[in-house]
Structures are given as C-alpha cells and as structure tokens.
C-alpha cells in the first residue's frame, strides 16, 4: 500500500520544516510526499529541497483548492491525505499503523481511513482535542453534524478522490469529503476508523471575516447534500447545544 501525503505551500518558511521532518521520520517505507507550492517568494523551496524524500512542484496557482487539485493529479499512492505546512503526523509510526489497519481489516475495499486529531501550538505542544470527534461508523451523512473528521486525518482511496469544487473559497474540503464518501458508498466501499490520534493540527486563528464566510459556505454545502429543511433543523440544534453549554 502506497501512501501519498500532499502539502500545499505558499511562503511557508516558518512552518514547512516541521511537516517535512514529520514525514521523513515515518517508519513506514512506501510514502510519497508531494510539495505543491504556489511560487513562494521566501525560503520555502530552499527548505523543502533539503529533504530528499520530498517531491517539489512550484508554480503560480489560483488559490488553495486549485493547488490541492494539482496535488490530486500528481499523487500516485493508493491512499492520500492533505497535510498542511505546520501540521504533523502524530507519531513516527502513524503511517505504519494506518497501513496495518487497512491490511488487517475484514471489510471490503476501504474508501476512507480516518482517525482523531490533536490541536497543538507552534512548538508542537498539545493544546486540546478537537470539539468534534470521529464516530466509529462514518458515512457521508455523518457530516450533517459538522466536519467530524479533520481534513488532515482523512486518508482517501485515490480511486474515489474527486476534484475539489473551486467555487468554494473556504469550505471546499467539507464538500469534498462528503462527495468522496458518497462516491465510495456507490462503489460498495466502507470507511475504517483508526482508533488513535493520527494528526497534529497547528492551531491558527482564522479572521472573523473568514469564519463567517466559511460558515455561510458550509450552510450552502449542507443544503446541497442534505436538503434545506434538514440543514435548518441541524443549525437550530447547533445553536441550542451552544446555549446549553453556556
């Protein structure tokens, strides 16, 4: 089983090395690490080119999801995952554990291998678990409750890795995960839960404007996949849950 890790970068000199080291240190041998760079003007490429395992492509793009589509086209692994600059695989054995779980399962062909995520600071220190936790049994309908699986902990079978919809600026990953799981279900595939943290996500605060825009996009995406009434009811539940916790 070959695994492709795709890292999209642009002027990421401050964070790229921790990601490169994380992949380089994996005990699992059959790994492809693609760096899809948007023509950085800082030292990103200089740093990436120090790592023999990294396959570096650098050219202008039309934004994050356009770059991610370029990564999809170039990936050759059986399964692939997007790991942002600054994010890390949880341990040196993470990919070995994922591959072993896929090889040992009694399920039919696996669409998505997924696990939990730790949120860390810029020193790699654990801050907290994600508010949303992955369910043991995941389907495309599970995302009615929000993005239960972090993008960095979502390993997808390349056969069903559809292109990102670049009409979304902030939440195309949410739409992508749903569409890919739908595609897997059509082909009779199942999803497999890795019962351990598999990614360390670097906490970076989004601007309020981006958060609002992202939420609006997610509402549109949920309406597209689950219907307007179901989406409204789910958002009423979201609000109720927040108020109760206060």
Secondary structure, 3 states (H helix, E strand, C coil): CCEEEEEEECCCCCCHHHHHHHHHCCCCCCEEEEEEECCCCCCHHHHHCCCCCEEEEECCCCCHHHHHHHHHHHCCCCEEEECCCCCEECCCCHHHHHHHHHHHCCCCCEEEEEEEEEEECCCCCEEEECCCCCCCCCCHHHHHHCCCCCHHHEEEEHHHCCCCCCCCCCCHHHHHHHHHHHHHHHCCCEEEEEEEEEEEEECCCCCHHHHHHHHHHHHHHHHHHHCHHHHHHHHHHHHHHHHHHC
